[in-house]
Amino acid sequence: MGHLFLLSVFLLLSKIAYSGASYIGVNYGRTANDLPSAVKVVELLKSQGLERVKVYDTDPAVLKALSGSGIKVTVDLPNELLFNAAKRPSFAYSWVERNIAAYYPSTEIEAIAVGNEVFVDAHNTTLYLIHAMKNVHQALVKYNLHSAIKISSPIALSALQNSYPSSAGSFRPELVDTAIKPMLDFLRQTGSYLMINVYPFFAYEANSDVISLDYALFRDNPGVVDSGNGLRYFNLFDAQVDAVFAAMTALKYDDIKIVVTETGWPSKGDENEIGASPEHAAAYNGNLVRRILTGGGSPLRPQADFTVYIFALFNENKKTGPTSERNYGLFYPNEDKVYDIPFTVEGLKNYRDSRSPVNGGGGVSKSSSGNTWCVANGEAGKEKLQAGLDFACGEGGADCRPIQPDATCYDPNTLEAHASFAFNSYYQKQRRAGGSCYFGGAAYVVSQQPKFGECVFPTGY
């Protein structure tokens, strides 16, 4: 039986593989004095199709506004409360009673972030983290909420000793026994996940001489091969996430999932903050949404599902530090968009990156006719190729009739050839928009017109 024998099941498969298990959310920070009311913010979230939000405290006005909205919420127990939560179980009980049980289930709290980037907290709260997490969990057990609400703690990539290449990912030695292993044990025992904050912008800003901008922005590029495992990466986000996966695997915790609780790109920065601009922020976040909602897992974990929270909902004028810190917002305080990107699969249908990749994709020169094509990456593996094929021929709307049995492009009857045809059909229908030849790293752009057997790939539709 050919790989495309039953096109009728493709739409179902694509929904299962892509839109059913990976989600986009947003961080709702409030370090500002000019933001709209929480009620208006909830209306804004709903109008954009955003169904998940993460907040940095448990402000009653926010939790009340979210009641009955259908939006799933991750709340935060701030770092300054870790000591009390760790040392006094009664404090954790009263905190959960006042801030969680009082609102749940009308406010759909699905997770509690106990602290935020605790390992880099200047107040040295790392020693209290695990005890605080356990006491909060026991409080959830008391209110019979422990099955519905997960507990974790977001870590920054600075918790890694090594992050390049991804396969060499490892945690800082001084954290392993004191914090990392105990936390991963807790996450495993409670069926929770590791929260991580991932910012390719910082890596690009510090290494713009060696990191391709297209690679950082999810635009088409030749990719970077991991010297340790031979996997090819087509964006920096995947490489950073896989560095964390590799670090967890090295400690034998490869069964724990990851949720990206923060990622984003600033629309404005200081003169030395290379890459901070509205165009680049729109490209990063727009292509991130495309990658998460249509891209499957990462090269190291091709079957992984990702929930990713974009930082942040608004520009926040009271944040300190460089100019970029006040300009990560998707919206201005007056609720106007800083730039226009979609947040849903439906919105992606009409989305296009603000400009096409340089030279057709990360240094890939265009042909003399100016055309480019999209083909399958045979090194991506059968599962990723099949998932991408299912999406392209199903929800992606590619014209896959020529690769049906007895049709003009059915031969050669191989997964790579069929996937290449489908990927290119989708790519051309998207008018070769940046990020449309991606498929979770299962495809790349070429400048010579592909030919498989007697089948020559078309340029446009």
DOBA-83369 format. One record per residue (C-alpha): residue number from 1; x negated, y negated, z negated. Coordinates in nm, 2 decimals, padded with zeros to 4 digits. Example, Ala and Ser with C-alpha at 12.3 -4.5 7.8 and 13.67 -1.06 7.14 Angstrom:
2
+-----+--------+--------+--------+
| seq |      X |      Y |      Z |
+-----+--------+--------+--------+
|   1 | -01.23 |  00.45 | -00.78 |
|   2 | -01.37 |  00.11 | -00.71 |
+-----+--------+--------+--------+
***
This chain:
461
+-----+--------+--------+--------+
| seq |      X |      Y |      Z |
+-----+--------+--------+--------+
|   1 |  00.00 |  00.00 |  00.00 |
|   2 | -00.14 | -00.34 |  00.09 |
|   3 | -00.20 | -00.61 | -00.17 |
|   4 |  00.09 | -00.82 | -00.03 |
|   5 |  00.34 | -00.54 |  00.05 |
|   6 |  00.61 | -00.69 | -00.17 |
|   7 |  00.61 | -01.07 | -00.15 |
|   8 |  00.95 | -01.07 | -00.32 |
|   9 |  00.78 | -01.01 | -00.66 |
|  10 |  00.52 | -01.29 | -00.62 |
|  11 |  00.72 | -01.57 | -00.77 |
|  12 |  00.79 | -01.36 | -01.08 |
|  13 |  00.43 | -01.26 | -01.11 |
|  14 |  00.31 | -01.61 | -01.07 |
|  15 |  00.54 | -01.74 | -01.34 |
|  16 |  00.42 | -01.47 | -01.58 |
|  17 |  00.06 | -01.53 | -01.50 |
|  18 |  00.06 | -01.91 | -01.50 |
|  19 |  00.35 | -02.11 | -01.63 |
|  20 |  00.47 | -01.87 | -01.89 |
|  21 |  00.18 | -01.86 | -02.14 |
|  22 | -00.04 | -02.17 | -02.09 |
|  23 |  00.07 | -02.51 | -02.22 |
|  24 | -00.02 | -02.87 | -02.21 |
|  25 |  00.04 | -03.09 | -02.52 |
|  26 | -00.08 | -03.43 | -02.64 |
|  27 | -00.24 | -03.58 | -02.94 |
|  28 | -00.03 | -03.86 | -03.10 |
|  29 | -00.28 | -04.07 | -03.28 |
|  30 | -00.17 | -04.38 | -03.46 |
|  31 | -00.48 | -04.58 | -03.55 |
|  32 | -00.33 | -04.89 | -03.40 |
|  33 | -00.10 | -05.18 | -03.50 |
|  34 |  00.09 | -05.22 | -03.18 |
|  35 |  00.25 | -04.88 | -03.11 |
|  36 |  00.62 | -04.81 | -03.05 |
|  37 |  00.84 | -04.66 | -03.31 |
|  38 |  00.83 | -04.28 | -03.37 |
|  39 |  01.18 | -04.26 | -03.23 |
|  40 |  01.07 | -04.42 | -02.90 |
|  41 |  00.76 | -04.20 | -02.89 |
|  42 |  00.97 | -03.89 | -02.90 |
|  43 |  01.19 | -04.02 | -02.62 |
|  44 |  00.87 | -04.09 | -02.42 |
|  45 |  00.74 | -03.73 | -02.48 |
|  46 |  01.07 | -03.58 | -02.37 |
|  47 |  01.08 | -03.80 | -02.06 |
|  48 |  00.74 | -03.67 | -01.95 |
|  49 |  00.83 | -03.31 | -02.01 |
|  50 |  00.57 | -03.28 | -02.29 |
|  51 |  00.69 | -03.00 | -02.53 |
|  52 |  00.40 | -02.99 | -02.77 |
|  53 |  00.24 | -03.27 | -02.98 |
|  54 | -00.03 | -03.28 | -03.24 |
|  55 | -00.04 | -03.54 | -03.51 |
|  56 | -00.31 | -03.62 | -03.76 |
|  57 | -00.10 | -03.63 | -04.08 |
|  58 |  00.25 | -03.56 | -04.19 |
|  59 |  00.41 | -03.91 | -04.17 |
|  60 |  00.78 | -03.87 | -04.26 |
|  61 |  00.89 | -04.12 | -03.99 |
|  62 |  00.72 | -03.91 | -03.73 |
|  63 |  00.84 | -03.57 | -03.86 |
|  64 |  01.20 | -03.70 | -03.89 |
|  65 |  01.19 | -03.85 | -03.54 |
|  66 |  01.08 | -03.51 | -03.40 |
|  67 |  01.37 | -03.33 | -03.57 |
|  68 |  01.60 | -03.16 | -03.33 |
|  69 |  01.38 | -03.27 | -03.03 |
|  70 |  01.27 | -02.92 | -02.93 |
|  71 |  00.91 | -03.04 | -02.93 |
|  72 |  00.67 | -02.81 | -03.11 |
|  73 |  00.44 | -02.98 | -03.36 |
|  74 |  00.10 | -02.93 | -03.50 |
|  75 |  00.04 | -03.13 | -03.82 |
|  76 | -00.28 | -03.21 | -04.01 |
|  77 | -00.39 | -03.19 | -04.37 |
|  78 | -00.65 | -03.47 | -04.37 |
|  79 | -01.01 | -03.41 | -04.47 |
|  80 | -00.97 | -03.63 | -04.78 |
|  81 | -00.72 | -03.38 | -04.92 |
|  82 | -00.94 | -03.07 | -04.87 |
|  83 | -01.09 | -03.09 | -05.22 |
|  84 | -00.75 | -03.10 | -05.40 |
|  85 | -00.61 | -02.83 | -05.17 |
|  86 | -00.91 | -02.60 | -05.24 |
|  87 | -00.93 | -02.66 | -05.61 |
|  88 | -00.57 | -02.67 | -05.70 |
|  89 | -00.32 | -02.41 | -05.56 |
|  90 | -00.04 | -02.62 | -05.71 |
|  91 | -00.15 | -02.91 | -05.49 |
|  92 | -00.13 | -02.69 | -05.18 |
|  93 |  00.22 | -02.57 | -05.29 |
|  94 |  00.35 | -02.92 | -05.34 |
|  95 |  00.20 | -03.04 | -05.02 |
|  96 |  00.36 | -02.76 | -04.82 |
|  97 |  00.69 | -02.81 | -05.00 |
|  98 |  00.70 | -03.19 | -04.93 |
|  99 |  00.55 | -03.20 | -04.58 |
| 100 |  00.63 | -02.86 | -04.42 |
| 101 |  00.93 | -02.69 | -04.59 |
| 102 |  01.13 | -03.01 | -04.61 |
| 103 |  01.13 | -03.05 | -04.23 |
| 104 |  01.11 | -02.70 | -04.09 |
| 105 |  01.29 | -02.56 | -03.89 |
| 106 |  01.47 | -02.87 | -03.75 |
| 107 |  01.12 | -03.01 | -03.69 |
| 108 |  00.95 | -02.73 | -03.51 |
| 109 |  00.62 | -02.72 | -03.69 |
| 110 |  00.42 | -02.44 | -03.54 |
| 111 |  00.07 | -02.49 | -03.68 |
| 112 | -00.12 | -02.67 | -03.96 |
| 113 | -00.47 | -02.81 | -03.89 |
| 114 | -00.65 | -02.80 | -04.22 |
| 115 | -00.90 | -03.08 | -04.18 |
| 116 | -01.05 | -03.20 | -03.85 |
| 117 | -01.41 | -03.14 | -03.74 |
| 118 | -01.49 | -03.07 | -04.10 |
| 119 | -01.85 | -02.96 | -04.02 |
| 120 | -01.94 | -03.31 | -03.91 |
| 121 | -01.75 | -03.49 | -04.19 |
| 122 | -01.98 | -03.73 | -04.36 |
| 123 | -01.82 | -03.65 | -04.70 |
| 124 | -01.95 | -03.29 | -04.69 |
| 125 | -01.61 | -03.11 | -04.71 |
| 126 | -01.72 | -02.79 | -04.55 |
| 127 | -01.75 | -02.61 | -04.89 |
| 128 | -01.38 | -02.67 | -04.95 |
| 129 | -01.24 | -02.56 | -04.61 |
| 130 | -01.18 | -02.19 | -04.65 |
| 131 | -01.03 | -02.22 | -05.00 |
| 132 | -00.80 | -02.50 | -04.88 |
| 133 | -00.69 | -02.29 | -04.58 |
| 134 | -00.62 | -01.99 | -04.81 |
| 135 | -00.42 | -02.19 | -05.06 |
| 136 | -00.21 | -02.36 | -04.79 |
| 137 | -00.14 | -02.01 | -04.64 |
| 138 | -00.03 | -01.88 | -04.98 |
| 139 |  00.20 | -02.18 | -05.01 |
| 140 |  00.35 | -02.08 | -04.67 |
| 141 |  00.39 | -01.73 | -04.80 |
| 142 |  00.58 | -01.86 | -05.10 |
| 143 |  00.83 | -02.04 | -04.87 |
| 144 |  00.83 | -01.74 | -04.62 |
| 145 |  00.69 | -01.96 | -04.34 |
| 146 |  00.36 | -01.78 | -04.29 |
| 147 |  00.49 | -01.58 | -03.99 |
| 148 |  00.62 | -01.89 | -03.81 |
| 149 |  00.34 | -02.14 | -03.88 |
| 150 | -00.03 | -02.07 | -03.81 |
| 151 | -00.32 | -02.22 | -04.00 |
| 152 | -00.65 | -02.32 | -03.84 |
| 153 | -00.91 | -02.60 | -03.84 |
| 154 | -01.04 | -02.78 | -03.53 |
| 155 | -01.42 | -02.76 | -03.48 |
| 156 | -01.63 | -02.98 | -03.26 |
| 157 | -01.88 | -02.83 | -03.01 |
| 158 | -02.15 | -02.96 | -03.25 |
| 159 | -02.08 | -02.64 | -03.45 |
| 160 | -02.27 | -02.46 | -03.18 |
| 161 | -02.65 | -02.41 | -03.19 |
| 162 | -02.66 | -02.33 | -02.82 |
| 163 | -02.40 | -02.40 | -02.56 |
| 164 | -02.60 | -02.37 | -02.23 |
| 165 | -02.58 | -02.14 | -02.05 |
| 166 | -02.24 | -02.04 | -02.17 |
| 167 | -02.34 | -01.68 | -02.22 |
| 168 | -02.60 | -01.80 | -02.48 |
| 169 | -02.34 | -01.97 | -02.69 |
| 170 | -02.41 | -01.93 | -03.06 |
| 171 | -02.30 | -02.10 | -03.39 |
| 172 | -02.54 | -02.30 | -03.60 |
| 173 | -02.71 | -02.05 | -03.83 |
| 174 | -02.64 | -02.25 | -04.15 |
| 175 | -02.27 | -02.24 | -04.08 |
| 176 | -02.23 | -01.87 | -03.99 |
| 177 | -02.21 | -01.71 | -04.33 |
| 178 | -02.08 | -02.00 | -04.53 |
| 179 | -01.80 | -02.11 | -04.30 |
| 180 | -01.77 | -01.96 | -03.95 |
| 181 | -01.74 | -01.59 | -04.05 |
| 182 | -01.50 | -01.65 | -04.34 |
| 183 | -01.28 | -01.87 | -04.12 |
| 184 | -01.28 | -01.62 | -03.84 |
| 185 | -01.19 | -01.35 | -04.09 |
| 186 | -00.90 | -01.56 | -04.21 |
| 187 | -00.78 | -01.63 | -03.86 |
| 188 | -00.79 | -01.26 | -03.78 |
| 189 | -00.61 | -01.16 | -04.09 |
| 190 | -00.33 | -01.41 | -04.04 |
| 191 | -00.30 | -01.37 | -03.67 |
| 192 | -00.40 | -01.72 | -03.60 |
| 193 | -00.64 | -01.88 | -03.35 |
| 194 | -00.95 | -02.10 | -03.35 |
| 195 | -00.89 | -02.47 | -03.28 |
| 196 | -01.17 | -02.64 | -03.08 |
| 197 | -01.22 | -02.99 | -02.96 |
| 198 | -01.39 | -03.00 | -02.61 |
| 199 | -01.51 | -03.32 | -02.44 |
| 200 | -01.70 | -03.27 | -02.11 |
| 201 | -01.72 | -03.65 | -02.10 |
| 202 | -01.98 | -03.65 | -02.37 |
| 203 | -02.20 | -03.40 | -02.20 |
| 204 | -02.17 | -03.58 | -01.86 |
| 205 | -02.23 | -03.92 | -02.02 |
| 206 | -02.55 | -03.79 | -02.18 |
| 207 | -02.67 | -03.59 | -01.88 |
| 208 | -02.53 | -03.76 | -01.57 |
| 209 | -02.86 | -03.71 | -01.39 |
| 210 | -02.82 | -03.33 | -01.39 |
| 211 | -02.44 | -03.28 | -01.43 |
| 212 | -02.23 | -03.33 | -01.12 |
| 213 | -01.94 | -03.57 | -01.16 |
| 214 | -01.72 | -03.34 | -00.95 |
| 215 | -01.82 | -03.05 | -01.18 |
| 216 | -01.71 | -03.25 | -01.48 |
| 217 | -01.38 | -03.37 | -01.32 |
| 218 | -01.26 | -03.03 | -01.19 |
| 219 | -01.31 | -03.14 | -00.83 |
| 220 | -01.43 | -02.91 | -00.56 |
| 221 | -01.80 | -02.82 | -00.60 |
| 222 | -02.03 | -02.53 | -00.53 |
| 223 | -02.03 | -02.42 | -00.89 |
| 224 | -02.30 | -02.34 | -01.14 |
| 225 | -02.42 | -01.98 | -01.20 |
| 226 | -02.47 | -01.87 | -01.56 |
| 227 | -02.82 | -01.72 | -01.56 |
| 228 | -02.73 | -01.49 | -01.84 |
| 229 | -02.43 | -01.31 | -01.70 |
| 230 | -02.42 | -01.42 | -01.33 |
| 231 | -02.07 | -01.58 | -01.36 |
| 232 | -02.01 | -01.88 | -01.15 |
| 233 | -01.85 | -02.19 | -01.32 |
| 234 | -01.67 | -02.45 | -01.12 |
| 235 | -01.61 | -02.70 | -01.41 |
| 236 | -01.77 | -02.80 | -01.73 |
| 237 | -01.46 | -02.75 | -01.94 |
| 238 | -01.46 | -02.38 | -01.87 |
| 239 | -01.83 | -02.36 | -01.94 |
| 240 | -01.79 | -02.53 | -02.28 |
| 241 | -01.49 | -02.31 | -02.38 |
| 242 | -01.68 | -02.00 | -02.28 |
| 243 | -01.98 | -02.10 | -02.49 |
| 244 | -01.74 | -02.08 | -02.79 |
| 245 | -01.61 | -01.75 | -02.67 |
| 246 | -01.97 | -01.62 | -02.64 |
| 247 | -02.05 | -01.74 | -02.99 |
| 248 | -01.75 | -01.56 | -03.13 |
| 249 | -01.83 | -01.24 | -02.94 |
| 250 | -02.19 | -01.25 | -03.07 |
| 251 | -02.04 | -01.23 | -03.42 |
| 252 | -01.79 | -00.96 | -03.31 |
| 253 | -01.48 | -01.18 | -03.32 |
| 254 | -01.39 | -01.15 | -02.96 |
| 255 | -01.03 | -01.07 | -03.04 |
| 256 | -00.94 | -01.42 | -03.16 |
| 257 | -00.77 | -01.66 | -02.93 |
| 258 | -00.87 | -02.03 | -02.88 |
| 259 | -00.65 | -02.34 | -02.86 |
| 260 | -00.81 | -02.66 | -02.74 |
| 261 | -00.68 | -02.91 | -02.98 |
| 262 | -00.85 | -03.21 | -02.82 |
| 263 | -00.99 | -03.29 | -02.48 |
| 264 | -00.98 | -03.61 | -02.27 |
| 265 | -01.16 | -03.87 | -02.08 |
| 266 | -01.17 | -04.25 | -02.15 |
| 267 | -01.04 | -04.50 | -01.90 |
| 268 | -01.28 | -04.77 | -02.02 |
| 269 | -01.62 | -04.78 | -02.19 |
| 270 | -01.92 | -04.99 | -02.27 |
| 271 | -02.18 | -05.05 | -02.00 |
| 272 | -02.38 | -04.75 | -02.11 |
| 273 | -02.08 | -04.51 | -02.12 |
| 274 | -02.14 | -04.37 | -01.78 |
| 275 | -01.83 | -04.23 | -01.61 |
| 276 | -01.56 | -04.41 | -01.82 |
| 277 | -01.30 | -04.54 | -01.58 |
| 278 | -00.93 | -04.52 | -01.50 |
| 279 | -01.01 | -04.32 | -01.18 |
| 280 | -01.22 | -04.07 | -01.36 |
| 281 | -00.98 | -04.04 | -01.65 |
| 282 | -00.70 | -03.97 | -01.41 |
| 283 | -00.90 | -03.71 | -01.22 |
| 284 | -01.01 | -03.53 | -01.53 |
| 285 | -00.67 | -03.52 | -01.71 |
| 286 | -00.47 | -03.46 | -01.39 |
| 287 | -00.69 | -03.18 | -01.27 |
| 288 | -00.70 | -03.04 | -01.62 |
| 289 | -00.33 | -03.01 | -01.62 |
| 290 | -00.35 | -02.84 | -01.28 |
| 291 | -00.62 | -02.61 | -01.41 |
| 292 | -00.43 | -02.50 | -01.72 |
| 293 | -00.08 | -02.46 | -01.57 |
| 294 | -00.20 | -02.28 | -01.25 |
| 295 | -00.55 | -02.16 | -01.33 |
| 296 | -00.54 | -01.86 | -01.55 |
| 297 | -00.82 | -01.79 | -01.80 |
| 298 | -01.19 | -01.87 | -01.80 |
| 299 | -01.47 | -01.68 | -01.62 |
| 300 | -01.56 | -01.50 | -01.94 |
| 301 | -01.20 | -01.44 | -02.05 |
| 302 | -01.00 | -01.42 | -01.72 |
| 303 | -00.69 | -01.30 | -01.89 |
| 304 | -00.69 | -01.57 | -02.16 |
| 305 | -00.39 | -01.80 | -02.20 |
| 306 | -00.47 | -02.16 | -02.30 |
| 307 | -00.28 | -02.42 | -02.49 |
| 308 | -00.46 | -02.76 | -02.45 |
| 309 | -00.38 | -03.09 | -02.61 |
| 310 | -00.49 | -03.40 | -02.43 |
| 311 | -00.64 | -03.68 | -02.63 |
| 312 | -00.46 | -03.91 | -02.66 |
| 313 | -00.10 | -04.04 | -02.61 |
| 314 | -00.19 | -04.41 | -02.66 |
| 315 | -00.48 | -04.64 | -02.65 |
| 316 | -00.55 | -04.71 | -03.02 |
| 317 | -00.67 | -05.06 | -03.09 |
| 318 | -00.79 | -05.01 | -03.45 |
| 319 | -01.03 | -04.72 | -03.38 |
| 320 | -01.39 | -04.81 | -03.45 |
| 321 | -01.70 | -04.72 | -03.25 |
| 322 | -01.77 | -04.77 | -02.87 |
| 323 | -01.51 | -04.91 | -02.64 |
| 324 | -01.42 | -04.57 | -02.51 |
| 325 | -01.28 | -04.48 | -02.85 |
| 326 | -01.00 | -04.72 | -02.80 |
| 327 | -00.93 | -04.62 | -02.44 |
| 328 | -00.85 | -04.25 | -02.43 |
| 329 | -00.48 | -04.31 | -02.40 |
| 330 | -00.25 | -04.18 | -02.13 |
| 331 | -00.02 | -04.48 | -02.21 |
| 332 | -00.05 | -04.84 | -02.32 |
| 333 |  00.14 | -04.93 | -02.64 |
| 334 |  00.42 | -05.08 | -02.43 |
| 335 |  00.47 | -04.73 | -02.29 |
| 336 |  00.34 | -04.81 | -01.94 |
| 337 |  00.11 | -04.54 | -01.80 |
| 338 | -00.26 | -04.62 | -01.79 |
| 339 | -00.27 | -04.39 | -01.48 |
| 340 | -00.02 | -04.16 | -01.33 |
| 341 | -00.06 | -03.78 | -01.38 |
| 342 |  00.19 | -03.50 | -01.42 |
| 343 |  00.23 | -03.28 | -01.73 |
| 344 |  00.45 | -03.00 | -01.59 |
| 345 |  00.43 | -02.74 | -01.31 |
| 346 |  00.71 | -02.92 | -01.13 |
| 347 |  00.52 | -03.25 | -01.14 |
| 348 |  00.21 | -03.08 | -01.00 |
| 349 |  00.39 | -03.02 | -00.67 |
| 350 |  00.35 | -03.38 | -00.57 |
| 351 |  00.03 | -03.46 | -00.76 |
| 352 | -00.29 | -03.55 | -00.58 |
| 353 | -00.62 | -03.65 | -00.73 |
| 354 | -00.70 | -04.02 | -00.70 |
| 355 | -00.95 | -03.95 | -00.43 |
| 356 | -01.08 | -03.64 | -00.24 |
| 357 | -01.41 | -03.50 | -00.36 |
| 358 | -01.73 | -03.65 | -00.23 |
| 359 | -01.83 | -03.48 |  00.09 |
| 360 | -01.53 | -03.24 |  00.06 |
| 361 | -01.64 | -03.09 | -00.27 |
| 362 | -01.93 | -03.13 | -00.50 |
| 363 | -02.20 | -03.17 | -00.24 |
| 364 | -02.05 | -02.94 |  00.03 |
| 365 | -02.08 | -03.13 |  00.35 |
| 366 | -01.79 | -03.15 |  00.58 |
| 367 | -01.80 | -03.01 |  00.93 |
| 368 | -01.85 | -03.24 |  01.22 |
| 369 | -01.47 | -03.25 |  01.25 |
| 370 | -01.44 | -03.37 |  00.89 |
| 371 | -01.24 | -03.06 |  00.80 |
| 372 | -01.29 | -02.82 |  00.50 |
| 373 | -01.14 | -02.49 |  00.41 |
| 374 | -01.08 | -02.29 |  00.09 |
| 375 | -01.19 | -01.93 |  00.06 |
| 376 | -01.20 | -01.67 | -00.22 |
| 377 | -01.49 | -01.63 | -00.45 |
| 378 | -01.56 | -01.25 | -00.44 |
| 379 | -01.76 | -01.28 | -00.76 |
| 380 | -01.45 | -01.39 | -00.96 |
| 381 | -01.33 | -01.03 | -00.99 |
| 382 | -01.02 | -00.85 | -00.88 |
| 383 | -00.79 | -00.96 | -01.16 |
| 384 | -00.86 | -01.33 | -01.10 |
| 385 | -00.83 | -01.30 | -00.72 |
| 386 | -00.49 | -01.11 | -00.75 |
| 387 | -00.36 | -01.37 | -01.00 |
| 388 | -00.45 | -01.65 | -00.77 |
| 389 | -00.31 | -01.47 | -00.47 |
| 390 |  00.02 | -01.41 | -00.66 |
| 391 |  00.04 | -01.78 | -00.74 |
| 392 | -00.04 | -01.91 | -00.39 |
| 393 |  00.21 | -01.68 | -00.22 |
| 394 |  00.47 | -01.74 | -00.48 |
| 395 |  00.52 | -02.06 | -00.67 |
| 396 |  00.24 | -02.23 | -00.47 |
| 397 |  00.43 | -02.21 | -00.15 |
| 398 |  00.15 | -02.08 |  00.07 |
| 399 |  00.25 | -01.93 |  00.41 |
| 400 |  00.15 | -01.57 |  00.35 |
| 401 |  00.35 | -01.42 |  00.64 |
| 402 |  00.04 | -01.37 |  00.86 |
| 403 | -00.11 | -01.13 |  00.60 |
| 404 |  00.19 | -00.90 |  00.58 |
| 405 |  00.15 | -00.55 |  00.72 |
| 406 |  00.13 | -00.55 |  01.10 |
| 407 |  00.10 | -00.93 |  01.11 |
| 408 | -00.18 | -01.12 |  01.28 |
| 409 | -00.41 | -01.16 |  00.97 |
| 410 | -00.33 | -00.84 |  00.78 |
| 411 | -00.66 | -00.69 |  00.89 |
| 412 | -00.90 | -00.67 |  00.73 |
| 413 | -00.68 | -00.53 |  00.45 |
| 414 | -00.89 | -00.64 |  00.16 |
| 415 | -00.81 | -00.84 | -00.15 |
| 416 | -01.08 | -01.10 | -00.08 |
| 417 | -00.96 | -01.16 |  00.28 |
| 418 | -00.59 | -01.18 |  00.19 |
| 419 | -00.67 | -01.41 | -00.11 |
| 420 | -00.89 | -01.63 |  00.11 |
| 421 | -00.60 | -01.68 |  00.37 |
| 422 | -00.35 | -01.75 |  00.09 |
| 423 | -00.59 | -01.99 | -00.09 |
| 424 | -00.66 | -02.18 |  00.23 |
| 425 | -00.29 | -02.20 |  00.32 |
| 426 | -00.22 | -02.36 | -00.03 |
| 427 | -00.52 | -02.59 |  00.00 |
| 428 | -00.42 | -02.72 |  00.35 |
| 429 | -00.06 | -02.77 |  00.24 |
| 430 | -00.19 | -02.98 | -00.05 |
| 431 | -00.38 | -03.18 |  00.21 |
| 432 | -00.71 | -03.06 |  00.07 |
| 433 | -00.65 | -03.26 | -00.25 |
| 434 | -00.92 | -03.25 | -00.51 |
| 435 | -00.87 | -02.95 | -00.74 |
| 436 | -00.64 | -02.76 | -00.51 |
| 437 | -00.91 | -02.51 | -00.41 |
| 438 | -00.97 | -02.39 | -00.76 |
| 439 | -00.75 | -02.09 | -00.87 |
| 440 | -00.93 | -02.05 | -01.21 |
| 441 | -01.27 | -02.04 | -01.04 |
| 442 | -01.16 | -01.78 | -00.79 |
| 443 | -01.20 | -02.01 | -00.48 |
| 444 | -01.44 | -02.27 | -00.34 |
| 445 | -01.46 | -02.51 | -00.04 |
| 446 | -01.65 | -02.43 |  00.28 |
| 447 | -01.73 | -02.66 |  00.57 |
| 448 | -01.73 | -02.39 |  00.84 |
| 449 | -01.40 | -02.25 |  00.97 |
| 450 | -01.36 | -01.90 |  00.81 |
| 451 | -01.29 | -01.60 |  01.02 |
| 452 | -01.19 | -01.26 |  00.89 |
| 453 | -01.17 | -01.00 |  01.16 |
| 454 | -00.97 | -01.16 |  01.44 |
| 455 | -00.80 | -01.40 |  01.20 |
| 456 | -00.91 | -01.76 |  01.22 |
| 457 | -00.80 | -01.98 |  00.94 |
| 458 | -00.59 | -02.29 |  01.04 |
| 459 | -00.69 | -02.64 |  00.93 |
| 460 | -00.35 | -02.79 |  00.86 |
| 461 |  00.02 | -02.71 |  00.84 |
+-----+--------+--------+--------+
***
